[in-house]
Amino acid sequence: QQPVQSPQAVILREGEDAVINCSSSKALYSVHWYRQKHGEAPVFLMILLKGGEQKGHDKISASFNEKKQQSSLYLTASQLSYSGTYFCGTESRDDKIIFGKGTRLHILP
Amino acid sequence: DGGITQSPKYLFRKEGQNVTLSCEQNLNHDAMYWYRQDPGQGLRLIYYSQIVNDFQKGDIAEGYSVSREKKESFPLTVTSAQKNPTAFYLCASSVQGASYEQYFGPGTRLTVT
């Protein structure tokens, strides 16, 4: 089943923070996060493999709550380059990724 | 330079014709995937392959077929049985399975009229 992402879209001013959530009805083995610019291929951001794991690079980080079957992506002090659509992908028992419908993020100068 | 290539970037076909989309990778990855992307729908899995000569159906396999005769190649055929084939098609690969980062190709935009 497709994970649910929220919000569907968000508009921020440069420098503001954002949180994107991803929740699944199935037990999860891993959660992937990708960003896609319009007309381009998705680009990998990070994978979280264990419940409770947190990762981050630059000002983008994520957490994975295995018990709640949820993950959140945190964008701190957003930059114009952060604009795009963010997808979470969840891995369950059958060794494939199911992607959410995406969250559109637009950063205003 | 290692990566995934998809060709062509844009493809136009008449209804009722089969069409094959190319996907090649030189990353030495075992796993390869085909996704379909429609506006507002995210990425939906069509087929995936974890090893040469083996592949599994994804969530929307009806009207599509694939082959995996070589490790580096995973072509997708959109058959005339696919009721709504116009979409953006993305190919991806990973080292080994779903717990690894997926590398995406640039995509093929297919328009069927």
Interface residues (C-beta under 8 A of the other chain):
Chain A: Q2 Y29 S30 H32 Y34 E40 A41 P42 V43 F44 I47 L49 F87 G89 E91 D95 K96 I97 I98 F99 G100 K101 G102
Chain B: Y33 Y35 G40 Q41 G42 L43 R44 L45 Y48 Q50 Q56 G58 D59 L90 G97 A98 S99 Y100 E101 Q102 Y103 F104 G105 P106 G107
